[in-house]
Amino acid sequence: MNRKIIFYKNHFIEFYQKQDQKVRGKIQYVFELIKQVDRVPEKFLKHLTGTNGLYEIRVEYQSNIYRIFCCFDEGQLVVLFNGFQKKSQKTPQKEINKAEQLMNDYFNNKKL
């Protein structure tokens, strides 16, 4: 298994650059797992119910929880959108809306 991870625009990069080195390391670890493991455990990658193909990459470090939205394209390509630090049990709707908008932009621009 060898998935490719790409970033759409710079939302994820901006989020990533704000994190400390240990959090970045954990994010990199989860990315490597997603790239190489055939069936990624739901602990790390989960489909968001009620969305049209949106997934969240789940990263935990110490007592902090981070979410990075993504989708699959052409089966193996993982496209990253936005990320945030989760402060409550429920994923904020505005973050989901932002990710869905970015996903729609990505697929619309790809058709051009």
LINQUISUL-V708638 format. One record per backbone hydrogen bond with DSSP energy under -1.0 kcal/mol. CO is the residue of the C=O (numbers start at 1). NH is the residue of the N-H. Records with the same first field share a line. If there is no record, write none. Layout:
BEGIN
CO->NH, NH
END
This chain:
BEGIN
4->78
6->80
10->14
11->15
12->16
13->17
16->19
20->24
21->25
22->26
23->27
24->28
25->29
26->30
27->31
28->32
29->33
30->34
31->35
32->36
33->37
35->3
41->44, 45
44->58
46->56
48->51
51->53
54->48
55->70
56->46
57->68
59->66
61->64
64->61
65->86
66->59
67->84
68->57
69->81
70->55
71->79
73->77
74->76
76->4
77->73
78->6
79->71
80->8
82->69
84->67
92->96
93->97
94->98
95->99
96->100
97->101
98->102
99->103
100->104
101->105
102->106
103->107
104->108
105->109
106->110
107->111
END
